Amino acid sequence: MTALGLDFGTTNTVLARMDAGDMAPMLVALDDNESIYRTALCFWHEAGARDGLAVAAGPAAIREYLDFPADSRFLQSFKSVAASTSFDTAPVFEKRYGFEQLGRLFLARLAEAAGGAFDRVDRLVVGRPVTYAGTRPDAALARRRYDAMFAGIAHEIHYVYEPLAAAFADASALDRPATLLVADFGGGTSDFSVVQVATPGAVRRCTPLAHAGVGIAGDRFDARIVDQLVLPQLGKGGRYRSFDKVLDIPAGWFADVADWSRLALMRNRRTLAELEKLRRSALDPEAIARMIALIEHEQGYALYDAVGQLKRALSGAEQARFRFEGEGIAIDTEVRRADFERWIADDVARIAATLDRALARAALPEQAIDRVFLTGGTSLVPAVRALFEARFGRERIASGGELTSIAHGLAQVAREDDPTVWVQAEG
């Protein structure tokens, strides 16, 4: 049997494949011979292309955008809208694309980059979060969208909770039975699984005991940085005139700018016309003009990159510099880790409450957890790691393969005799 594990992430996508006779999954080399593939799309006009629009994904999408930012449409973090009932289609130039269409375009380019890894796949196991991102996520809607997106790739397609897949990956390194807590921190969600790991060689190595998740992770932390450092220059806290009244500018404008999955979608005729109307009535029209320029000139990726650099720098230092410049905006300021941790304190508290739910559902105290496995890029944020060190002690915490462990685990689940035993995601 040929099995493929596909970790379709908010920020990155990773593939692992197991062919007949393989003892362990192998990561699939993708664009630039890397195994990490950015979950992003870039569109541009091109004569002869289908519908007149060419499209690239992953690192190629980033390269195309950086070469021609004003003439392209760059979409990232689109997984975040999978369970959103308010999301219908994304405007891309004169076309509109549903989630399923964006997903199939992305997978087609991913398959090309994978160099045959999608050929003759018997069983595909796709990761999904325990709780989808969004205010009121609709898991059944996300399932229908996923089904349409992944149809035809393999004879069998299954969906498994991402932290459960990471548990499979971590269990392969254990030589003893253990009660394992997996915490998976991605771009859009933070998910937990409590898993009983049996002795090596057992018929059923991993038995899930409980799961919990919350739609808060790396992208929310990014939004806090944007909210504090960028949005004040774009009119946040400002006011506008409406007839004989002076009103606060609606907060929704700024929430959209701070959300990577929504920022790119703001570049459409209707939204820009509404912003221009707001600019004319604003008490500080130059601030709204900077917001319009940020959107019109496709500065979302550059802003995302600057925020990511700051976040990574603060994971290794007590203070770091945030620099962003573009379209009338110039920010160059020192940021203390203590300030960043204050900005995300409420989010970390909600993550801690979700951890409590996972333990309560498993009916286990903290002392019963033998090992805590942290995975996902946001697990490297010191405030997140400190939460687990305070609760479980450093000696019980393990990490590694932050961006690849889920794909490894999904491929291992796919090679089980009956993967439906671990399928926890039926809608």
Order of alpha helices (4+ residues) and beta strands (2+ residues): beta-beta-beta-beta-beta-beta-alpha-beta-beta-beta-alpha-beta-alpha-beta-alpha-beta-beta-beta-alpha-beta-beta-alpha-alpha-alpha-alpha-alpha-beta-beta-alpha-alpha-beta-alpha-beta-alpha
